[in-house]
Amino acid sequence: MAPRIPASVRSFPRLAQQCALCAGRSTTLHAQATRQIATSFLDKVAAGEQRWEERAQKISSGEITHPWDILNERGYIKDVAGNPDRIREILRIKRVGGYVGVDPTADSMHVGHLLPMMALFWMWMQGYPAVLLLGGSTARIGDPTDRMDSRKVLSNAEIGKNITKIHYQLGRLWDNVVKLREKYGYEDDWAAKRALYNNNMWLGNLTLYDFSKRLARNMRMGPLLSRDTVKRRLNESEEGMSLGEFMYPLLQGWDFWHLHNKQNVQFQIGGSDQYGNIVSGIEVLKTVRESEEAPHFKMDNSWQNEPFGFTVPLLTDSSGAKFGKSAGNAVWLDEFKTSPFELYGYFMRRPDEDLEKLLKLFTFMPLKQISQIMEEHMREPSKRIANHHLAFEVLSLVYGSQRALQEAQQHQFRFGGELPTIDKVPSDESGIITSNNAPRSDIQLPESVMKLPPAKILYACGLASSASDGHRLLTKKGAYVAAQPGQRRGLVPGNLSWTPMELWYPEDSLKFLIDNKLLILRKGKHNVRIIELVPDEEWKASGKVYPGEPYTGTLRRVVKKLKEDYAAKGEELSEAEIRRMLKELKDADAPTVANNPNIELLSKAEMRLKKTEEKVEKAKSRSS
């Protein structure tokens, strides 16, 4: 008789399928072909099931607020794809996963992207697994929703840059959400997994045969042609619609199917303009699920496993226009496109009548606390208490509480108002690179830098403090290049993977260039450099220098600058004379640049250069 599959395993569909397959095999084959499952893990799963059953009973009795009601009360639910009553029951009895997708069609997300993610984060805090999905493959097509023209075709370099920057923005959001969960005391449930995926992991390997067999031959054209976007593009646009754009909802639906099949994801969240794509995704999921021919892999399609989704309201500007890069009104989450000070100021300028709604949408504050804040705000509107709470919470989510406090204090100093009480702010003095204090990732370097050994490239881009430090990093496999893992080839378009750098020959670094102009390097977890190569002539004309650049040492630059300054005054001094003056100052313990040959930052060199010039002038006046 086949062994019985435990209930704790049956709650994980793919695990249960594997056990069902193993149940009929011989003991020898089972031992050779499958991995063992630890009893402690099964006990942990069973305990989690027990907690969920108890939670379902408390929801029924009213002891716990239903998660669907929490989303409704905070204003997240606009349009629902599915039966709301059935969705409520599914969420009560099952720990189903959800996801939000973002296509990297720009090098940063904007504030409008946060709304569907906030709804997902709230579900995660209620105990449901959550996935943030980066559209490395779908970005190459571009979502045609609400557009009368095709999106610009992105190059491999643009896709690589966008994926890298948004990947780390999403990772930073997850890090900060975990801290905000601790701040507000929400339950830490191990079964509420969180993940960040790139759909190029599966769409990049999807064959036309599999796509046609599982999906295309089973989908009807009528529902696809009836979508508003398709009808408008076909009837009103001179450009028409490409086949890729027409298939975009099917590819997004394949994402839904893959996450449902592998991660038990059962619902999708998006902006209100994504309702059509969510409905199409549900149909794709059902179609692919039903097309499974192997009986032992057939998934249950009963109402408990019915996929669903919902949209959140769109965030609009004061004129009612949708936020986005296409509209030209985006408030970016990249600090070099919209500074944290400007982001804080955006929420400080929200009118009083919008504050309660925005506090519900963009913060994890309990509703009772929001009511108290609004009462205080209305008593003394000039203090803008609610605005400060709103701006501080958004910056805590995007940049971390340390940066949020800095910007709050800056705004209070310049414009007044009353700051929220900060109970605990993590120290930023350790010097450890985190997702919230990582330096600027995208930089420029001259093309000639690719002729340098890899250790010097790490030094040039700021990932190493010196060439020797770069050599140690390479020896310890502590530096990575964006490339196919373990292979000496460039980054696969639409993907983001890393392989350790080695002490290879200088010309070997050229193999990792994207479109012959972009190199992406990383040290540690968050310290990334997206290096754009520019012609050497352009670099020289810019007046910039990079660490370790030949003939650009601090002392050499000081001597050159002093020589030019004296020439402008009509005095011709040789380099030897200037160096002799500097040596005399050094011997006199003067704070010259010569005392600090390892200074890397040009700003510091210029500051010391000014001091040196003053000392030289004083020395000359004394001698005369």
MONOR-V199368 format. One record per backbone hydrogen bond with DSSP energy under -1.0 kcal/mol. CO is the residue of the C=O (numbers start at 1). NH is the residue of the N-H. E is the energy in kcal/mol with one decimal. If there is no record, write none. Layout:
# MONOR-V199368
co: (CO	CO)
nh: (NH	NH)
e: (E	E)
This chain:
# MONOR-V199368
co: (6	7	9	12	13	14	15	16	17	18	19	22	26	27	28	29	30	38	39	40	41	42	43	44	45	46	47	48	49	50	51	52	53	54	55	56	57	58	58	66	67	68	69	70	71	72	79	81	83	84	85	86	87	88	89	90	94	97	97	98	99	100	102	103	109	110	111	114	115	116	117	118	119	120	121	123	124	129	130	131	132	133	134	134	135	137	138	138	144	155	156	157	158	159	160	161	162	163	164	165	166	167	168	169	170	171	172	173	174	175	176	177	178	179	180	181	189	191	193	195	197	198	199	207	208	209	210	211	211	212	215	221	222	227	228	229	230	231	232	242	243	247	248	249	250	251	252	253	254	255	256	257	258	259	259	264	266	267	268	270	271	272	274	275	276	277	278	279	280	281	282	283	284	285	286	287	294	295	302	303	308	309	310	311	315	317	321	324	331	334	334	339	340	341	342	343	344	345	351	354	355	356	357	358	366	367	368	369	370	371	372	373	374	375	376	380	381	383	384	385	386	387	388	389	390	391	392	393	394	395	395	400	401	402	403	404	405	406	407	408	409	410	411	412	441	443	445	446	447	448	449	453	454	455	456	457	458	458	466	467	468	469	470	471	472	473	474	479	480	481	484	487	492	497	499	502	505	506	508	509	510	514	514	517	518	519	520	521	522	523	526	527	529	530	531	532	534	535	536	537	538	546	549	553	554	555	556	557	558	559	560	561	562	563	564	565	566	567	574	575	576	577	578	579	580	581	582	583	584	585	586	590	592	593	596	601	602	603	604	605	606	607	608	609	610	611	612	613	614	615	616	617	618	619	620)
nh: (10	11	12	16	17	18	19	20	21	22	23	25	30	31	32	33	34	42	43	44	45	46	47	48	49	50	51	52	53	54	55	56	57	58	59	60	61	63	64	70	71	72	73	74	76	75	311	309	87	88	89	90	91	92	93	94	96	266	267	131	269	133	135	105	333	113	114	118	119	120	121	122	123	124	125	128	127	98	195	100	197	102	136	199	139	140	141	142	147	159	160	161	162	163	164	165	166	167	168	169	170	171	172	173	174	175	176	177	178	179	180	181	182	183	184	186	192	193	130	132	134	201	203	211	212	213	214	215	216	217	218	225	226	231	232	233	234	235	236	246	247	251	252	253	254	255	256	257	258	259	260	261	262	263	265	97	308	99	310	312	274	275	278	279	280	281	282	283	284	285	286	287	288	289	290	291	297	298	305	306	268	81	270	78	323	320	317	329	111	337	338	343	344	345	346	347	348	349	354	358	359	360	361	362	370	371	372	373	374	375	376	377	378	379	380	383	384	418	388	389	390	391	392	393	394	395	396	397	398	399	400	404	405	406	407	408	409	410	411	412	413	414	415	416	530	532	534	449	450	451	452	457	458	459	460	461	463	464	470	471	472	473	474	475	476	478	477	501	522	499	487	489	495	483	481	504	508	509	511	512	513	517	518	533	514	531	482	529	480	527	528	523	521	443	519	445	447	539	540	541	542	549	552	557	558	559	560	561	562	563	564	565	566	567	568	569	571	570	578	579	580	581	582	583	584	585	586	587	588	590	589	592	595	596	599	605	606	607	608	609	610	611	612	613	614	615	616	617	618	619	620	621	622	623	624)
e: (-1.9	-1.1	-1.9	-2.7	-2.2	-2.0	-2.3	-2.4	-2.1	-2.4	-1.9	-1.7	-2.6	-2.1	-1.8	-2.6	-1.5	-1.8	-2.5	-1.9	-2.5	-2.6	-2.3	-2.0	-2.3	-2.2	-2.2	-2.1	-2.4	-2.2	-2.2	-2.4	-1.8	-1.9	-2.3	-2.0	-2.0	-1.8	-1.3	-1.9	-2.2	-2.0	-2.9	-1.7	-2.5	-1.0	-2.4	-1.5	-2.7	-2.4	-1.6	-2.4	-2.7	-1.4	-2.2	-2.5	-1.3	-3.2	-1.5	-1.9	-2.2	-2.9	-3.2	-2.2	-2.8	-1.7	-1.5	-2.7	-1.7	-1.8	-3.0	-2.3	-1.8	-2.3	-2.3	-2.1	-1.7	-1.7	-1.6	-1.8	-2.3	-2.7	-1.8	-2.3	-1.7	-1.5	-1.3	-2.7	-1.9	-2.6	-2.7	-2.5	-2.8	-2.8	-2.0	-2.4	-2.6	-2.5	-1.7	-1.6	-2.7	-2.2	-1.9	-2.1	-2.2	-2.1	-2.3	-2.5	-2.0	-1.4	-2.3	-2.3	-1.7	-2.2	-2.0	-1.9	-1.7	-1.9	-2.5	-2.4	-3.3	-2.3	-2.8	-2.4	-2.4	-2.8	-2.6	-1.8	-2.3	-2.3	-1.7	-2.6	-1.5	-2.4	-2.7	-2.2	-2.4	-2.3	-2.7	-2.1	-1.9	-1.9	-2.5	-2.1	-1.9	-1.5	-1.6	-2.4	-2.8	-2.6	-2.1	-2.8	-2.5	-2.3	-1.6	-2.1	-2.2	-1.3	-1.9	-2.1	-2.5	-1.0	-2.4	-2.5	-2.3	-2.4	-2.1	-1.8	-2.5	-2.6	-2.3	-2.4	-2.9	-2.4	-2.0	-1.1	-1.5	-1.0	-1.9	-1.4	-1.3	-3.1	-1.4	-2.9	-1.7	-2.0	-2.3	-1.3	-2.2	-1.9	-2.7	-2.6	-2.6	-2.1	-2.1	-1.4	-1.6	-1.3	-1.6	-2.3	-2.7	-1.7	-1.8	-3.0	-1.9	-2.3	-1.9	-2.3	-2.4	-2.0	-2.1	-2.5	-2.5	-1.4	-1.5	-1.7	-1.5	-2.1	-2.2	-2.2	-2.6	-2.9	-2.7	-2.3	-2.2	-2.3	-2.0	-1.7	-2.3	-3.2	-1.0	-2.0	-2.4	-1.8	-2.3	-2.2	-2.5	-1.9	-2.3	-2.4	-2.3	-1.9	-3.2	-1.5	-3.6	-2.8	-2.1	-1.7	-1.8	-1.8	-1.7	-1.6	-2.1	-1.5	-2.6	-2.1	-1.9	-1.4	-2.2	-2.0	-2.1	-2.2	-2.1	-2.2	-2.0	-3.2	-1.2	-2.8	-2.3	-2.0	-2.2	-1.5	-2.3	-1.2	-2.4	-1.9	-1.7	-1.4	-1.3	-1.5	-1.4	-1.9	-1.2	-2.5	-2.8	-3.4	-2.6	-2.7	-2.9	-1.1	-1.1	-2.8	-2.6	-2.1	-2.4	-1.9	-1.9	-2.2	-2.6	-2.2	-1.4	-2.3	-1.3	-2.5	-2.3	-2.6	-2.2	-2.5	-2.6	-2.3	-2.1	-2.4	-2.6	-2.0	-1.9	-1.0	-2.9	-1.3	-2.1	-2.7	-2.0	-2.0	-2.3	-2.3	-2.1	-2.0	-2.4	-2.9	-1.2	-2.9	-2.0	-2.3	-1.1	-2.0	-1.4	-1.8	-2.8	-1.9	-2.5	-2.2	-2.0	-1.6	-2.5	-2.6	-2.0	-2.1	-2.7	-2.5	-2.2	-2.5	-2.5	-2.3	-2.0	-2.0	-1.9)
